Structures are given as C-alpha cells and as structure tokens.
Amino acid sequence: MKKIVVLSGAGISAESGVKTFRDSKGLWRNHRIEEVASPIAWNNNPEMVLEFYNIRRKQLFEEVKPNAAHYALAELQNNFDVKIITQNVDDLHEQAGSKNVLHLHGELKKARSTADERLVYEMKSWELNIGDKCELGSQLRPHIVWFGESVPNIEQAIEISQTADIFMVIGTSMLVYPAAGLLNYVNPDIEKYYIDPNAKNIPDIRNLKIIREKAGIALPIIAKDLKIK
C-alpha cells in the first residue's frame, strides 16, 4: 500500500473557523502572540496564558468541526497508508477519522505537568485554571510547544517524511521552522502537492504541483484522482 504523508498547517483549520495567529495582525488584547505563548509569559503571568488558551479551547470544544479537507484525508485511508504531520494544536484531523496524526506543536485538548513533562492528561472540558494540578501536586500547563521551546516530535516527523510515496503540504506558509524544512527530507523523485491559496513557488523542489486553492475545495478532487490512479 502506497504511503501518503501530509504536512498540514493553520490554513486547513482556518476553513473550519479556527482562529490563527495571523488573525488581528498577530495580536491578542494588545499583546503579540509570541508574548502570550511563551515560557516567559507563563512565568510572568500564567493567568493570562491560561485565559488565552481557554478561549481557544472553548471554541474547539463547542464550535468548530472538521471540514471537507479533513474528511478527504480520512477517506484516503481506505486506499493508502496515510500519516499526517500537523502544526495545528486542534484535533480536527482526528475528529474526521484520521488514525495516524503526529502533532508537532502540541495538543490543545491536553494539559501537562510542570513538574514532569511526561505526565500528560486528556482534558474533559475547555477550562484549565490556576490550582489545577497533576498527580505530583504541580500546576498543569497547556500541552503546547511555545515560542522558544524545542519541537520534540521533529525527528519522528523527519523519519515519517522520508517514507512517503506521495507528500502533501496543506494550508501552511512554509515559513515556520523546523516544520517547513521537512520537504528537504522527502524523496525528490516522488509526487508532491502544495495546496494553499497563497502558496509561493519553492525553488529546488522537484515534482511539486502547486495548487493555489482552499484545501476544502482542492483536496476532495485530488483524493478522488488518487484513488482512480
């Protein structure tokens, strides 16, 4: 069975109504997102950080749903071995039915211990507050890779990318590293797709088909074509 590896970014979730860091020119209540989503912000004002993520988590729990692009990727599993590497912290891929999803930047519906990062907990509701503690008695924090923190799953993402027979980049500007560098590890001879309304040309990447369209429109068509091949 052929392997399809997908790198998805904020654009695919934005089509479901998920707010991106580009919204409001990268500001939240007059704070730059980098100033909110960082270890420094957590140390200085954890209440503000928790509120920022609570608002987004509430939206994910109560409002947004997968769109046609998420469902098209899930349906490809009937004919291909599909692995998704996502920069998104939502679980819309999983909600649509995708089974193999690697989150590079963490997961919004999870919290983790500030004493032991291996202690990660599924959240049953959207609120995470000061005083919510892990089994060791330490404050819980969002299970998110903040600006300035390393991306622990990047090595696994590289290994997955190297196995691809078909590689797709969906809904990302290809400006956020290290995720944007994954294309460099893909077999240069395989078929590649870059799907984004604002997709820019990427020099030196062979066999790359650029589709400047929303993922919800383009992906169902591409998925249908791949099944026929």
NUZATOR-679272 format. One record per residue: x, y, z of N, C-alpha, C in turn. Coordinates in Angstrom, 1 decimal, padded with zeros to 4 digits, always signed. Atoms other than C-alpha are relative to their C-alpha. Layout:
<sites>
X/Y/Z/X/Y/Z/X/Y/Z
...
</sites>
This chain:
<sites>
+000.8/-001.2/+000.0/+000.0/+000.0/+000.0/+000.9/+001.3/+000.0
-000.8/-001.2/+000.1/+001.4/+003.4/-001.0/-000.2/+000.9/+001.2
+000.1/-000.8/-001.2/+002.2/+005.8/+001.8/-000.1/+001.5/-000.4
+000.2/-001.5/+000.2/+000.8/+009.4/+001.7/+000.4/+000.7/+001.3
-000.4/-000.8/-001.2/+002.5/+011.8/+004.2/-000.5/+001.4/-000.2
+000.6/-001.3/+000.1/+000.7/+015.1/+004.8/+000.6/+000.9/+001.1
-000.4/-001.0/-001.0/+002.1/+018.2/+006.5/-001.1/+001.1/-000.1
+001.1/-001.0/+000.0/-000.9/+020.4/+007.5/+000.4/+001.2/+000.9
-000.2/-001.2/-000.8/-000.9/+023.9/+008.8/-001.3/+000.8/+000.3
+001.1/-000.8/-000.5/-003.2/+026.7/+010.1/-001.1/+000.1/-001.0
+001.0/-000.2/+001.1/-005.0/+027.1/+006.7/-001.1/-001.0/+000.0
+001.0/+001.0/+000.1/-006.8/+023.8/+006.8/-001.0/+000.2/+001.2
+000.9/-000.2/-001.1/-008.2/+024.6/+010.3/-000.7/+001.3/-000.1
+000.7/-001.3/+000.2/-009.0/+028.2/+009.4/-001.3/-000.2/-000.8
+001.2/+000.3/+000.8/-011.5/+026.8/+006.9/-001.2/-000.5/+000.9
+001.0/+000.5/-000.9/-013.3/+025.3/+009.9/-000.4/+001.1/+001.0
+000.2/-001.1/-000.9/-013.3/+028.7/+011.7/+000.9/+000.1/+001.2
-001.0/-000.1/-001.1/-010.3/+028.1/+014.0/+000.8/+001.3/-000.3
-000.8/-001.2/+000.1/-008.6/+031.4/+014.6/+001.5/-000.3/-000.1
-001.4/+000.2/+000.2/-005.0/+031.6/+013.5/+000.8/+001.1/+000.7
-000.9/-001.1/-000.6/-002.0/+033.6/+014.9/+000.0/+001.2/-001.0
+000.0/-001.2/+000.9/-002.4/+035.8/+011.8/-001.2/+000.9/+000.2
+001.2/-000.9/-000.2/-005.8/+037.0/+012.9/+000.4/+001.2/+000.9
-000.3/-001.2/-000.8/-005.8/+040.5/+014.3/+001.4/+000.4/-000.1
-001.4/-000.3/+000.2/-002.3/+041.0/+012.9/+000.9/-000.5/+001.1
-000.8/+000.7/-001.0/-000.9/+038.6/+015.4/+000.0/+000.6/+001.4
+000.1/-000.7/-001.3/-002.2/+040.5/+018.4/-001.2/-000.7/+000.8
+001.1/+000.4/-000.9/-004.4/+039.4/+021.4/+000.0/+000.9/+001.2
+000.2/-001.0/-001.1/-005.6/+042.1/+023.7/+001.3/+000.8/+000.1
-001.1/-000.9/+000.1/-002.7/+044.3/+022.6/+001.4/-000.7/+000.3
-001.3/+000.8/-000.2/-000.1/+041.5/+023.3/+000.3/-000.7/-001.3
-000.4/+000.9/+001.2/+001.8/+039.9/+020.4/-000.1/-001.4/+000.5
+000.2/+001.4/-000.4/+001.1/+036.2/+020.3/+001.3/-000.6/+000.6
-001.3/+000.5/-000.5/+004.8/+035.5/+020.9/+000.2/+000.3/+001.5
-000.1/-000.5/-001.4/+004.4/+037.4/+024.2/-000.9/-000.8/+000.9
+001.0/+000.8/-000.8/+001.5/+035.2/+025.3/+000.3/-001.5/+000.0
-000.3/+001.4/+000.2/+002.6/+031.8/+024.0/+001.5/-000.3/+000.2
-001.4/+000.1/-000.2/+006.0/+031.6/+025.6/+000.3/-000.4/+001.5
-000.3/+000.3/-001.4/+007.7/+030.3/+028.7/+000.2/+001.2/+000.9
-000.2/-001.3/-000.8/+008.5/+033.9/+029.8/-001.4/+000.5/+000.4
+001.3/-000.5/-000.3/+004.8/+034.8/+029.6/-000.6/-000.9/+001.1
+000.6/+000.9/-001.1/+003.9/+031.7/+031.7/+000.6/+000.3/+001.3
-000.7/-000.3/-001.2/+006.5/+032.6/+034.3/-000.5/+001.3/+000.6
+000.4/-001.3/-000.4/+005.3/+036.2/+034.4/-001.5/+000.2/+000.3
+001.4/-000.2/-000.2/+001.6/+035.9/+034.1/-000.8/-001.3/-000.5
+000.7/+001.3/+000.4/+000.2/+032.3/+034.0/-001.5/+000.1/-000.2
+001.5/-000.2/+000.1/-003.4/+033.5/+034.4/-000.3/+000.5/-001.4
+000.2/-000.5/+001.4/-003.1/+035.4/+031.1/+000.2/-001.1/-001.0
-000.3/+001.1/+000.9/-001.6/+032.4/+029.3/-001.2/-001.0/+000.0
+001.1/+001.0/-000.1/-004.3/+030.1/+030.6/-001.3/+000.6/-000.6
+001.2/-000.6/+000.6/-007.1/+032.6/+029.6/+000.1/-000.1/-001.6
-000.2/+000.0/+001.4/-005.6/+032.8/+026.1/-000.4/-001.4/-000.6
+000.3/+001.4/+000.5/-005.8/+029.0/+025.6/-001.3/-000.5/+000.4
+001.4/+000.4/-000.3/-009.1/+028.6/+027.4/-001.0/+000.5/-001.0
+000.8/-000.6/+001.0/-010.7/+030.9/+024.9/+000.0/-000.9/-001.3
-000.2/+000.8/+001.2/-009.3/+028.8/+022.0/-000.5/-001.4/+000.2
+000.5/+001.4/-000.3/-010.1/+025.5/+023.7/-001.5/+000.0/+000.1
+001.5/-000.1/+000.0/-013.7/+026.6/+024.3/-000.6/-000.1/-001.4
+000.5/+000.1/+001.4/-014.1/+027.2/+020.6/+000.1/-001.4/-000.6
-000.2/+001.4/+000.6/-012.7/+023.8/+019.8/-000.9/-001.0/+000.6
+000.9/+000.9/-000.6/-014.9/+022.0/+022.3/-001.4/+000.2/-000.5
+001.4/-000.3/+000.2/-018.1/+023.8/+021.4/-000.4/+000.5/-001.4
+000.4/-000.7/+001.2/-018.0/+025.4/+018.0/+000.5/-000.7/-001.3
-000.6/+000.4/+001.3/-015.6/+024.2/+015.2/-000.2/-001.5/-000.2
+000.1/+001.4/+000.5/-016.0/+021.0/+013.2/+000.9/-000.2/-001.2
-000.8/+000.2/+001.2/-013.9/+019.3/+010.6/-000.6/+000.4/-001.3
+000.6/-000.5/+001.3/-014.3/+020.5/+007.0/+000.3/-001.1/-001.1
-000.1/+001.0/+001.1/-014.2/+018.7/+003.6/+001.4/-000.5/-000.2
-001.4/+000.4/+000.1/-010.4/+018.7/+003.6/+000.4/-001.1/+001.0
-000.2/+001.0/-001.1/-010.2/+016.8/+006.9/-000.6/-001.3/-000.4
+000.7/+001.2/+000.3/-012.7/+014.3/+005.7/+000.6/-000.7/-001.2
-000.6/+000.6/+001.2/-011.0/+013.8/+002.3/+001.3/-000.7/+000.4
-001.2/+000.7/-000.5/-007.7/+012.9/+004.1/-000.4/-001.3/+000.7
+000.4/+001.2/-000.8/-009.5/+010.5/+006.4/-000.5/-001.1/-001.0
+000.5/+001.0/+001.0/-011.2/+008.8/+003.4/+001.2/-000.7/-000.8
-001.1/+000.6/+000.7/-007.8/+008.3/+001.7/+000.6/-001.2/+000.7
-000.5/+001.1/-000.7/-007.0/+005.8/+004.4/-000.6/-001.3/-000.5
+000.6/+001.2/+000.6/-009.3/+003.3/+002.6/+000.9/-000.6/-001.1
-000.8/+000.5/+001.2/-006.7/+003.1/-000.3/+001.5/+000.2/+000.2
-001.4/-000.3/-000.2/-003.5/+004.4/+001.2/+000.4/-000.1/+001.5
-000.5/-000.1/-001.4/-001.3/+004.3/+004.3/+000.3/+001.5/+000.2
+000.0/-001.5/-000.2/-001.9/+008.0/+005.4/+000.6/+000.3/+001.4
-000.5/-000.6/-001.2/+000.2/+009.7/+008.0/+000.0/+001.5/-000.1
+000.1/-001.5/+000.0/-000.4/+013.3/+009.0/+000.9/+000.6/+001.0
-000.8/-000.8/-000.9/+002.1/+015.6/+010.5/-000.6/+001.4/+000.0
+000.7/-001.3/+000.0/+000.3/+018.7/+011.7/+000.7/+001.0/+000.9
-000.5/-001.2/-000.8/+001.5/+022.1/+013.0/-001.2/+000.5/+000.9
+001.2/-000.4/-000.7/-002.1/+022.5/+014.4/-000.1/-000.7/+001.3
+000.2/+000.6/-001.3/-003.0/+022.0/+018.0/-001.4/-000.5/+000.2
+001.3/+000.5/-000.1/-006.6/+021.2/+017.3/+000.0/-001.5/-000.3
+000.1/+001.5/+000.3/-007.9/+017.6/+016.9/-001.0/-000.2/-001.1
+000.9/+000.1/+001.1/-009.9/+018.2/+013.7/+000.3/-001.2/-000.9
-000.3/+001.2/+000.8/-008.0/+015.5/+011.8/-000.5/-001.2/+000.7
+000.5/+001.2/-000.7/-008.8/+013.0/+014.5/-001.6/-000.1/+000.0
+001.5/+000.0/+000.1/-012.5/+014.1/+014.6/-000.5/-000.5/-001.3
+000.4/+000.4/+001.3/-012.7/+013.5/+010.9/+000.2/-001.5/-000.3
-000.2/+001.4/+000.2/-011.4/+010.0/+011.3/+001.4/-000.4/-000.3
-001.4/+000.3/+000.3/-007.7/+010.2/+010.6/+000.7/-000.8/+001.2
-000.4/+000.8/-001.1/-005.9/+007.5/+012.6/+001.5/+000.2/+000.4
-001.4/-000.1/-000.2/-002.2/+008.4/+012.3/+000.4/+001.5/-000.1
-000.2/-001.5/-000.1/-001.7/+012.1/+013.4/+001.1/+000.3/+001.0
-001.1/-000.4/-000.9/+001.6/+013.5/+014.8/-000.1/+001.5/+000.1
+000.2/-001.4/-000.2/+001.2/+016.9/+016.4/+001.4/+000.6/+000.4
-001.3/-000.6/-000.3/+004.4/+019.0/+016.2/+000.0/+001.0/+001.1
+000.0/-001.2/-000.9/+003.3/+021.9/+018.3/-000.9/-000.2/+001.2
+000.8/+000.3/-001.2/+001.2/+020.1/+021.0/-001.4/-000.2/-000.4
+001.5/+000.2/+000.2/-002.5/+019.5/+021.5/-000.8/+000.8/+001.0
+000.8/-001.0/-000.8/-005.0/+022.0/+022.8/-000.8/-000.7/+001.0
+000.9/+000.7/-001.0/-007.2/+019.4/+024.5/+000.7/-000.9/+001.0
-000.8/+000.7/-001.0/-004.4/+018.1/+026.6/+000.7/+001.0/+000.9
-000.8/-000.8/-000.9/-002.6/+019.5/+029.7/+001.1/-000.9/+000.5
-001.1/+000.8/-000.6/+000.7/+018.5/+031.2/+000.6/+000.6/+001.2
-000.6/-000.4/-001.3/+002.6/+018.7/+034.4/+001.1/+001.0/-000.2
-001.1/-000.9/+000.0/+005.0/+021.5/+035.1/+001.2/-000.6/+000.8
-001.1/+000.7/-000.8/+007.0/+019.1/+037.3/+000.6/-001.1/-000.8
-000.5/+001.1/+000.8/+007.3/+016.2/+034.8/-000.8/+000.0/-001.3
+000.6/-000.2/+001.3/+006.6/+016.8/+031.1/-000.6/-001.3/-000.6
+000.5/+001.3/+000.5/+005.9/+013.1/+030.6/-001.4/-000.3/+000.5
+001.3/+000.2/-000.5/+002.7/+013.4/+032.6/-001.0/+000.9/-000.8
+000.9/-000.7/+000.9/+000.1/+014.4/+030.0/-001.4/-000.5/+000.2
+001.4/+000.3/-000.3/-003.7/+014.5/+030.6/-000.9/+000.4/-001.1
+001.1/-000.4/+000.9/-006.7/+014.4/+028.3/-000.9/+001.0/+000.8
+000.9/-001.0/-000.7/-009.0/+017.4/+029.2/-001.4/-000.4/-000.4
+001.4/+000.3/+000.2/-012.7/+016.7/+029.6/-000.8/+001.2/-000.2
+000.7/-001.3/+000.3/-013.7/+020.4/+029.4/+001.0/+001.0/-000.5
-000.8/-001.0/+000.6/-012.3/+023.6/+028.0/+000.8/+000.8/+001.0
-000.7/-000.9/-001.0/-011.1/+025.2/+031.3/+001.2/-000.6/+000.6
-001.2/+000.3/-000.8/-007.6/+025.0/+032.7/+000.3/+001.2/+000.8
-000.1/-001.1/-000.9/-007.1/+027.2/+035.7/+001.1/-000.1/+001.0
-001.0/+000.1/-001.1/-004.6/+028.1/+038.4/-000.6/-000.8/+001.1
+000.5/+000.9/-001.0/-004.9/+025.4/+041.0/-000.3/-001.4/-000.5
+000.1/+001.3/+000.6/-005.4/+022.6/+038.6/+001.3/-000.7/-000.1
-001.3/+000.6/-000.2/-002.6/+020.2/+039.5/+000.1/-001.4/-000.5
-000.2/+001.3/+000.4/-001.1/+017.0/+038.3/+000.1/-000.9/+001.2
-000.1/+000.9/-001.2/-000.7/+013.9/+040.5/+001.1/+000.2/+000.9
-001.2/-000.3/-000.9/+002.6/+015.2/+041.8/-000.3/+001.3/+000.8
+000.4/-001.2/-000.7/+000.8/+018.3/+043.1/+000.5/+001.3/-000.6
-000.5/-001.2/+000.7/+002.3/+020.7/+040.5/-001.1/+000.5/-001.0
+000.9/-000.7/+000.9/+000.4/+023.2/+038.4/+000.0/-000.6/-001.4
+000.1/+000.4/+001.4/-000.8/+022.0/+035.0/+000.1/+001.2/-001.0
-000.1/-001.0/+001.1/+000.0/+023.9/+031.8/-000.5/-000.5/-001.3
+000.4/+000.5/+001.3/-001.2/+023.7/+028.3/+001.1/-000.9/-000.6
-000.9/+001.0/+000.7/+000.3/+020.8/+026.3/+000.3/+000.6/-001.3
-000.3/-000.7/+001.2/+001.6/+023.2/+023.7/+001.5/+000.3/+000.0
-001.4/-000.5/+000.2/+005.1/+023.9/+022.3/+000.0/+001.5/-000.2
+000.0/-001.4/+000.0/+005.6/+027.5/+023.0/+001.2/+000.6/-000.8
-001.2/-000.7/+000.7/+007.8/+030.0/+021.1/+001.2/-000.1/+001.0
-001.2/+000.2/-000.8/+011.3/+029.4/+022.3/+000.3/-001.3/+000.5
-000.2/+001.3/-000.4/+010.8/+025.8/+023.1/+000.3/-000.9/-001.2
-000.4/+001.0/+001.0/+012.2/+022.8/+021.2/-001.3/-000.7/-000.5
+001.1/+000.8/+000.6/+009.9/+020.7/+018.9/+000.4/-001.4/+000.2
-000.5/+001.4/-000.3/+010.2/+017.2/+020.4/-000.3/-001.0/-001.0
+000.4/+001.0/+001.0/+008.5/+015.4/+017.6/+000.6/+000.2/-001.4
-000.5/-000.3/+001.4/+010.5/+016.8/+014.7/+000.8/-001.1/-000.5
-000.8/+001.2/+000.5/+012.9/+013.8/+014.5/-000.9/-001.1/-000.6
+001.0/+001.0/+000.5/+009.9/+011.5/+014.2/-000.6/+000.4/-001.3
+000.6/-000.6/+001.2/+008.4/+013.8/+011.6/+000.9/-000.2/-001.2
-001.0/+000.2/+001.1/+011.6/+013.6/+009.5/+000.0/-001.4/-000.4
+000.0/+001.5/+000.4/+011.6/+009.8/+009.6/-001.3/-000.3/-000.8
+001.3/+000.3/+000.8/+007.9/+009.7/+008.5/+000.1/+000.6/-001.4
-000.1/-000.7/+001.3/+008.6/+012.2/+005.7/+000.8/-000.8/-001.0
-000.9/+000.8/+000.8/+011.4/+010.0/+004.4/-000.6/-001.2/-000.6
+000.6/+001.2/+000.5/+009.0/+007.1/+003.9/-001.1/+000.3/-001.1
+001.1/-000.4/+000.8/+006.5/+009.0/+001.7/+000.2/-000.5/-001.5
+000.1/+000.2/+001.5/+005.5/+007.8/-001.8/-000.7/+001.2/-000.6
+000.6/-001.2/+000.4/+003.3/+010.9/-002.1/+000.1/+000.9/+001.2
-000.1/-001.0/-001.1/+003.8/+014.1/+000.0/-000.9/+001.2/-000.3
+000.9/-001.1/+000.1/+001.3/+016.8/+000.6/+000.3/+001.1/+001.0
-000.1/-001.1/-000.9/+001.7/+020.2/+002.1/-001.3/+000.8/-000.1
+001.4/-000.6/+000.1/-001.7/+021.8/+003.0/-000.1/+001.1/+001.0
+000.4/-001.0/-000.9/-002.6/+025.1/+004.4/+001.1/+000.6/+000.9
-001.1/-000.6/-000.7/+000.8/+026.4/+005.5/+000.8/+000.9/-000.9
-000.8/-001.0/+000.7/+003.0/+029.3/+004.5/+001.4/-000.5/-000.3
-001.3/+000.6/+000.1/+006.1/+027.1/+004.7/+001.1/+001.0/+000.5
-001.0/-000.9/-000.6/+007.8/+029.8/+006.8/+000.3/-000.3/+001.4
-000.2/+000.3/-001.4/+007.6/+028.2/+010.2/+000.9/-001.3/+000.1
-001.0/+001.1/-000.1/+010.6/+026.1/+011.0/+000.0/-000.6/+001.4
-000.6/+001.0/+001.0/+011.5/+023.3/+011.6/-000.9/-000.7/-000.9
+001.0/+000.8/+000.9/+008.3/+022.0/+010.0/+000.2/+000.3/-001.5
-000.1/-000.4/+001.4/+008.9/+024.0/+006.8/+001.2/-000.8/-000.7
-001.2/+000.6/+000.5/+012.2/+022.1/+006.4/-000.2/-001.5/-000.4
+000.3/+001.4/+000.2/+010.5/+018.7/+006.1/+000.1/-000.4/-001.5
-000.1/+000.3/+001.5/+010.3/+018.9/+002.3/+001.4/-000.4/-000.4
-001.3/+000.3/+000.4/+014.0/+018.7/+002.2/+000.4/-001.4/+000.3
-000.3/+001.4/-000.3/+013.9/+015.2/+003.6/-000.8/-001.0/-000.8
+000.8/+000.8/+000.8/+011.4/+013.9/+001.1/+000.7/-000.5/-001.2
-000.6/+000.5/+001.3/+012.5/+011.7/-001.8/-000.3/+001.0/-001.1
+000.2/-001.0/+001.0/+013.0/+014.2/-004.6/-000.8/-000.5/-001.2
+000.7/+000.6/+001.2/+011.5/+011.8/-007.2/-001.5/-000.3/+000.2
+001.4/+000.3/-000.2/+008.1/+011.3/-005.6/-000.9/+001.2/-000.4
+001.0/-001.0/+000.3/+004.9/+013.2/-006.4/-000.3/+000.8/+001.3
+000.3/-000.9/-001.1/+004.3/+016.3/-004.2/-001.0/+001.0/-000.4
+001.1/-001.0/+000.1/+001.4/+018.7/-003.7/+000.2/+001.0/+001.0
+000.0/-001.1/-000.9/+001.4/+022.1/-002.2/-001.3/+000.7/-000.2
+001.4/-000.5/+000.1/-002.2/+023.2/-001.5/-000.2/+001.2/+001.0
+000.2/-001.2/-000.9/-002.7/+026.8/-000.2/-000.4/+001.1/-001.0
+000.3/-001.2/+000.9/-004.4/+029.9/-001.7/+001.1/+000.9/-000.2
-001.1/-001.0/+000.1/-001.3/+031.9/-001.1/+001.4/-000.7/-000.1
-001.3/+000.8/+000.1/+001.3/+029.2/-001.9/+001.0/+000.7/-000.9
-001.1/-000.6/+000.8/+004.6/+030.5/-003.2/+000.8/-001.1/-000.6
-000.9/+001.0/+000.6/+007.0/+028.8/-005.5/+001.1/-000.4/+000.9
-001.1/+000.5/-000.9/+009.6/+026.7/-003.7/+001.1/-000.5/-001.0
-001.1/+000.3/+000.9/+012.8/+026.6/-005.7/+000.7/-001.3/+000.4
-000.8/+001.2/-000.2/+014.8/+023.3/-006.0/-000.8/-001.2/+000.6
+000.8/+001.2/-000.4/+011.9/+021.0/-005.0/-000.6/-000.5/-001.3
+000.4/+000.7/+001.3/+011.3/+018.6/-007.9/-001.4/-000.6/+000.2
+001.3/+000.8/+000.1/+007.9/+017.1/-008.9/-001.0/+000.6/+001.0
+000.9/-000.7/-000.9/+006.0/+019.7/-006.8/-001.1/+000.7/-000.8
+001.2/-000.6/+000.6/+002.5/+020.6/-008.0/-000.6/+001.0/+001.0
+000.6/-001.0/-000.8/+001.3/+023.9/-006.6/-001.4/+000.3/-000.3
+001.4/-000.2/+000.2/-002.4/+024.3/-006.2/-000.5/+001.2/+000.9
+000.4/-001.2/-000.8/-003.5/+027.8/-005.1/-001.5/+000.0/+000.1
+001.4/+000.1/-000.2/-006.9/+026.9/-003.8/-000.2/-000.4/+001.5
+000.2/+000.4/-001.4/-008.5/+026.3/-000.4/+000.0/-001.5/+000.0
-000.2/+001.4/-000.1/-007.9/+022.8/+000.9/-001.4/-000.7/-000.1
+001.4/+000.6/+000.0/-011.7/+022.1/+001.3/-000.5/-000.1/-001.4
+000.4/+000.1/+001.4/-012.1/+022.6/-002.4/+000.9/-000.9/-000.8
-001.0/+000.7/+000.8/-008.9/+021.1/-003.8/+000.2/-001.5/+000.5
-000.3/+001.4/-000.5/-008.4/+018.0/-001.5/-001.0/-001.0/-000.4
+000.9/+001.0/+000.4/-011.6/+016.2/-002.3/+000.2/-000.4/-001.5
-000.2/+000.3/+001.4/-010.8/+016.4/-006.0/+001.3/-000.8/-000.2
-001.2/+000.7/+000.0/-007.2/+015.3/-005.5/-000.1/-001.4/+000.5
+000.3/+001.4/-000.6/-008.3/+012.4/-003.3/-000.7/-000.9/-001.0
+000.7/+000.8/+000.9/-010.7/+011.2/-005.9/+000.9/-000.4/-001.2
-000.9/+000.3/+001.1/-008.0/+011.4/-008.6/+001.0/-001.1/+000.4
-001.0/+000.9/-000.5/-005.5/+009.5/-006.5/-000.6/-001.4/+000.1
+000.7/+001.3/-000.1/-008.0/+006.7/-005.9/-000.1/-000.7/-001.3
+000.2/+000.5/+001.3/-008.5/+006.3/-009.6/+001.3/-000.5/-000.6
-001.3/+000.3/+000.6/-004.8/+006.1/-010.5/+000.4/-001.5/+000.3
</sites>
